[in-house]
């Protein structure tokens, strides 16, 4: 019980800190969208490989491999970016995710879909590294754990909601509607990223 109360107290302090710090809050919201989107998008990628590309498990492997390759390149590049470019590229990367997911369900060639997945992995890693580095610079060390815990809860809730929503919409309406919803969520993340950049 004592440990539970301590964890609850830390989370409460983390959420209070997010409410008081608009820059950290904007970065946290955007990062939660990135994390949740990266996981829940796999629902759509599986459907894309099966129903549109007709590529099966092997095609899905190529798609996921492309994402991983892009993520490695994006992570390496992000660590070398000059400070003045970081936040601009951060916001533009999320905008790239939004625009790319609008086009993704119209792609019928596996090689083109893999190329888009490389771009998505690149954008996701670059923006994720920049966001984490920004938070490390802004948030005081004694608040870092509490802040990350609060953001992890937001991310998990958002991931659950997005996964159910993307799965249900793709099944009941179409895969195009699922990708459109994911693009809309990334568009909201883009607005939040540009807000963080301006702050």
N, C-alpha and C positions, 0 to 999 in steps of 0.2 A: 504493500500500500504506500509506503514511504517513497519507494522508487517511482511508482506511478504518479504520485503527486509531484515529485521533482520533475518528471518528464512533462507533465501537464503545465507546470509553472514555466519551464523553459520554452515550450511551444507558445504559451500566452505572451511571454516577452518577445518572442520572434515575430508574432503577428502584430504586436504593438509597435515594434520597430518598423515593420513594413508599412504600417499606417502613417507613421511619422516621417518617413523618408520617401518622397515621390520618385526620386531617381532609382533607388533600390527596388521600389515597388514596380516601376515600369520594366526594369530589367528582369525582375522575378516573374512577372506575368508573361513577358515574351519568352523567357527561358522555359517556363512551364508549357507554353504552347509548342515550343520546339521539341521538348522531350516527349510530350504526349502525342504530338503529331508523328514523330519518328516511329513510335511503337504502333499506334493504331493504324497508320498507313499500310502496314503489312496486310491487313484485311483486304484492302483494295488491290494490293500488288498480287496477292494470291488469285483473286478473282480476275485480274487483268491477264495473268499468265494462262489461266484455264479457259476463260470465256472469250477473250478478244485475240490474244496472241496464239492460242491453241498450242502452247509450248510445253505444257506439262511441268513435271518436277524439275527436269533439266533446265527448262527455260527460267523457272523460278530461281534456280541456283545461279544462273547467269545474272539475273536481275539483282539478287542480293549481293553477289560478288561485285557487280558494278557499283552498288551503293557503298560497299566497304572500301573499294579502291578510291572512290571520290572522297570518302571520309578521311582516309589516310593523307591524301594530297591536301585537302582543306585544313586539316589539323596542323600539318607541317608548315603550310603557308601562313596560317594565322599567327603562329609564334614568331614569324619574321616581319610582320607588318609594322610599319611606322605608326606611332601613336595617333598622329593626325588623321590617318586613313581608317583606323579600326572601326570606329562607330558608324561611319558612312557605309563601309562595306558590310558591316553587321546588318544594318537596316536593308541594304540592297539585296543581301543574300536571302533574307526572309521574303522580300518581294519576289525574288526569283523562284522561291518555293511556291508561292501563291500562283504566279503565272504559269509555271511549269505543270502544276497539278490540274490546271484548267485544260491544258493541251494533252495531258497524258492518256486519257481514255480514247483519244482519236488516233493513237499510234497503233499501227497494225503489224509493223516489222519488229522482230525481236531485237535486232541490232540497234534500232533507233530508240527502243524502250530502254535498253541497257545504257545507251548514251545519256538519256534523261536521268536514269538512276545514278549514274556517275555524278552528274550535275547536282542532284538532290543531296547525295552524300557529301559532296564538296561544300555546298551551301550550309548544310546542317552542321558540319564539323567546324567550319570557319566561324559561323555565328555563335555556336556553343562555346568555343574556346574564348572568343572575344567577350562574351557575356560573363563567363566565369572569371576571366582576368579582371574585368571591370568591377565585379562584385568584390573580388579580393582586395582591390585597391580602395574601394569606398567603405566597405563594412569593417568596423573595428574588430580586432581578433576575438575579443570576448563575446561578440554578438554573432560571429560567423556561423557557429554550429547551430545556434537557435534560429538564425535566419534561413539556413539551408534546410533545417527540419521543417520549418513552416512552408517553404517553397516545395519541398518534397510531398507534403500533404496535398497542397494545391495541385501539383502535377499529377498525383495518383488519382485524385477525384476527377480532374479533367480528362485523364487518360481513360478512365472507366466510362465516363459519359460519351467521349468521342468514339470509343470502340463500339459501344452499343448502338450509338446513332449511325455511325458509318455502316456497320453491319446491317442494321434494320433498313436503312434507306436504300442501300445497294440491293438488298433482297426484295423489298417491296416496290421500289420504283425502278432504279437502274444503276449500273455502275457509274454512269455519267453523273447522276445526281450525287452519288457518294463522293466522287472526285470534286464536284463543284462545292460540296459542303466543306471538304478538307481545304480547298483553295480559299474559301471564305474565312475559315478559321485562321489560316496563315495570313490573310489580308488584315485581319484584326491584329495579329502579331506584328505585322509590318507597321501599322499605326502606332502600336505601343513602342516598337523599336525606334521609330523616328522621334517619338515623344521623349524617350530616354536620351537619344542623341542631343536633342535640343536642350534638355535639362543639364 
